[in-house]
Amino acid sequence: MGFFDIVLRSLLSSFSLFILAKLMGRKQISQLNTFDYIIGITIGSIAAEMTVNKDVEYWVCIVAMTSFALIGVLISYVTTKSITLRRVITGVPIILIERGKIIEEGLNKARFDINDLLQECRANGYFDISEIEYAMMEANGRISFLLKSKYNPVTPNDMKLKVSNKGLCANLVIDGNIMHEHLKNINKDEDWLLTRLKKEGYENCSNILLLICDTKEKFTIYEKNINLYNSKVLE
């Protein structure tokens, strides 16, 4: 295959991808559902094959890419017309936190562990998970958060208040395991933690999904096996 033939194929595949992308809509990568993603990478693979494989005819690749693009358009159309198909193809949101309680059932459905959830909270600016009322994983994989009412943002400047730095919370127990390194970071030990837990009514950590300690040594405890719609908020 000659140099100019490769350039011509590259230009043709790029132009085809541009036209097909316009046809399929303006969804961003973060907004793609599973079928959109599959169709997108398949079309990209066909375009790459058209560029470098001289044994493949132009029109064959263009027809194949167009067919996949039309499938994507058809799926988008039928999901707007049928709720059932939309649920099957696009998916439904998964509740990860409900009424301030972590839902293990939701974490399992989302293939998330507690560290993944904490990372997503921090990435969205929520370093204290106890401030979150609801967290839902959307069909595109992004997570939406709803803060508890008392934590809804009101800027200190609006209220003309002076505020001190809040500091970072320490995750002292994760999945029933004591995080000794985190204890060390706050200059505490396991005996201190177990003593505090007994005061809170816990003999050990086996039934604790997550325990966080703020800079004022206030505990927020999330128990294991809290099921969807059965969670209770503890004051």
Disulfide bonds with the S-S distance in Angstrom:
none
